[in-house]
Amino acid sequence: MKGILKFSTQNGHTRSLVNLYVLHSLHRKPKSGYDLLREIEEVTKGEWVPSKGTLYPMLRHLSDEGLIAPQETGARSKTIYALTEEGEKTLAELKEHKHQSQEKLQLLRTIHSDIFGEGFASLAEKMWEIREAVHDLPEDKQQAASEILDTCIVALRKLKEDEEKENTGGNT
């Protein structure tokens, strides 16, 4: 199944963004379903939280697949889930194909720009693009990238200084 928020492993098994996030979160630390709901709410700044009717069946499905396992029952009879070895492998495989997420994010940006008529990306989006561009540079290219970024920093600081001079009438 194809989808903007779906990601595939090499064997063609498709995972939703929420599935991927649950695996990622449990990789860091075992959690209950309730803990996952609160974490997603925090990460999305309250903009989106999956319903219990979405999350708990998903947790059962991931458990049936052997990707997560109930580890213990915590306070208030909460089931604590942990990532299994198979879950670790699946997560690692999905992360190896991060180009998929970059391509899908660009599709979302294109759709957003088409709808709202924004020809230029925001500065935050530009920063994201810069981060992604330098993230996987080979070591022998990192020095050149650093010099390019230093030049950008100097130019940006000059813009700020020029603005401050204009605001103070040139008296600094």
C-alpha positions as CSV (number, residue, x, y, z in Angstrom):
1,M,0.0,0.0,0.0
2,K,1.3,3.4,-0.9
3,G,0.7,6.5,1.1
4,I,2.4,9.8,2.0
5,L,2.7,8.7,5.6
6,K,3.6,5.1,5.0
7,F,7.0,3.6,4.9
8,S,8.2,0.3,3.4
9,T,10.8,-2.2,4.4
10,Q,12.9,-4.0,1.8
11,N,10.5,-6.9,1.8
12,G,7.7,-4.5,1.0
13,H,6.0,-4.5,4.4
14,T,4.4,-1.1,4.9
15,R,4.3,0.7,8.2
16,S,2.4,3.9,9.0
17,L,4.2,6.9,10.5
18,V,2.4,6.1,13.8
19,N,3.7,2.5,13.7
20,L,7.2,3.8,13.0
21,Y,7.0,6.3,15.9
22,V,5.8,3.7,18.3
23,L,8.7,1.4,17.4
24,H,11.1,4.4,17.7
25,S,9.7,5.4,21.1
26,L,9.9,1.9,22.5
27,H,13.4,1.6,21.3
28,R,14.3,4.4,23.7
29,K,12.4,3.0,26.7
30,P,9.6,0.6,27.4
31,K,6.2,2.3,27.8
32,S,2.5,1.8,28.3
33,G,-0.1,2.7,25.7
34,Y,-1.1,5.6,27.9
35,D,2.5,6.8,28.0
36,L,2.7,6.6,24.2
37,L,-0.4,8.7,23.8
38,R,0.9,11.4,26.2
39,E,4.3,11.4,24.4
40,I,2.7,11.8,21.0
41,E,0.6,14.6,22.3
42,E,3.7,16.3,23.7
43,V,5.7,15.8,20.5
44,T,2.9,17.2,18.3
45,K,2.3,20.0,20.8
46,G,-1.3,18.7,21.2
47,E,-2.1,19.1,17.6
48,W,-2.7,15.4,17.1
49,V,-3.1,12.4,19.3
50,P,-4.2,9.0,18.0
51,S,-7.4,7.7,19.7
52,K,-7.2,4.8,22.1
53,G,-9.2,2.9,19.4
54,T,-6.3,3.4,17.0
55,L,-3.4,2.9,19.3
56,Y,-4.3,-0.1,21.4
57,P,-5.3,-2.3,18.4
58,M,-2.0,-1.2,16.8
59,L,-0.1,-2.3,19.9
60,R,-1.8,-5.7,19.8
61,H,-1.0,-6.0,16.1
62,L,2.7,-5.1,16.6
63,S,2.7,-7.6,19.5
64,D,1.2,-10.3,17.3
65,E,3.9,-9.7,14.7
66,G,6.6,-10.1,17.4
67,L,7.9,-6.5,17.1
68,I,6.9,-5.5,20.6
69,A,6.1,-7.6,23.7
70,P,4.2,-6.9,26.9
71,Q,7.0,-6.7,29.4
72,E,5.1,-6.2,32.7
73,T,2.0,-4.8,34.2
74,G,2.7,-1.5,35.8
75,A,0.7,0.7,38.2
76,R,-3.1,0.6,37.6
77,S,-2.7,-2.6,35.6
78,K,-1.0,-0.7,32.7
79,T,0.7,-3.1,30.3
80,I,4.3,-1.9,29.6
81,Y,5.5,-2.7,26.1
82,A,9.1,-3.2,25.0
83,L,10.7,-3.5,21.6
84,T,11.8,-7.1,20.7
85,E,14.9,-8.0,18.8
86,E,12.7,-8.4,15.7
87,G,11.3,-4.9,16.4
88,E,14.8,-3.5,16.6
89,K,15.7,-5.1,13.2
90,T,12.5,-3.7,11.6
91,L,13.1,-0.2,13.0
92,A,16.7,-0.3,11.9
93,E,15.6,-1.4,8.4
94,L,13.0,1.4,8.2
95,K,15.6,4.0,9.3
96,E,18.0,2.8,6.6
97,H,15.4,4.0,4.1
98,K,15.2,7.5,5.4
99,H,15.2,8.9,1.9
100,Q,11.6,7.7,1.7
101,S,10.7,10.1,4.5
102,Q,12.6,13.0,2.9
103,E,10.8,12.4,-0.4
104,K,7.4,12.1,1.3
105,L,8.1,15.3,3.3
106,Q,8.9,17.1,0.1
107,L,5.6,15.8,-1.4
108,L,3.7,17.3,1.6
109,R,5.5,20.6,1.1
110,T,4.6,20.6,-2.6
111,I,1.0,19.9,-1.8
112,H,1.0,22.6,0.9
113,S,2.5,25.2,-1.5
114,D,0.0,24.3,-4.2
115,I,-2.9,24.8,-1.9
116,F,-1.7,27.9,-0.1
117,G,0.3,29.4,-3.0
118,E,3.5,29.7,-1.0
119,G,6.3,30.0,-3.5
120,F,9.1,30.0,-1.0
121,A,9.8,27.8,2.0
122,S,9.9,29.4,5.4
123,L,13.2,29.9,7.1
124,A,12.5,27.0,9.4
125,E,12.0,24.8,6.3
126,K,15.3,26.1,4.8
127,M,17.1,25.2,8.0
128,W,15.6,21.7,7.8
129,E,16.9,21.4,4.2
130,I,20.3,22.5,5.2
131,R,20.4,20.0,8.1
132,E,19.4,17.2,5.8
133,A,21.9,18.3,3.1
134,V,24.9,18.1,5.5
135,H,23.8,15.2,7.6
136,D,25.2,12.4,5.5
137,L,28.1,14.2,3.9
138,P,31.3,12.1,3.7
139,E,34.0,13.2,6.1
140,D,36.1,14.6,3.2
141,K,33.4,17.1,2.3
142,Q,32.6,18.2,5.9
143,Q,35.3,20.9,6.0
144,A,34.0,22.5,2.8
145,A,30.4,22.4,4.1
146,S,31.6,24.0,7.3
147,E,33.2,26.8,5.4
148,I,30.0,27.4,3.3
149,L,28.0,27.5,6.5
150,D,30.4,29.9,8.2
151,T,30.0,32.2,5.1
152,C,26.2,32.0,5.5
153,I,26.5,32.9,9.2
154,V,28.6,35.9,8.6
155,A,26.2,37.1,5.9
156,L,23.2,36.6,8.2
157,R,24.8,38.5,11.0
158,K,25.6,41.3,8.6
159,L,21.9,41.4,7.7
160,K,21.0,41.7,11.4
161,E,23.6,44.5,11.9
162,D,22.3,46.4,8.9
163,E,18.8,46.2,10.2
164,E,19.9,47.4,13.6
165,K,21.7,50.3,12.0
166,E,18.6,51.3,10.0
167,N,16.5,51.1,13.2
168,T,18.8,53.4,15.1
169,G,19.5,55.8,12.3
170,G,23.0,54.5,11.9
171,N,24.0,55.4,15.5
172,T,25.4,52.3,17.1
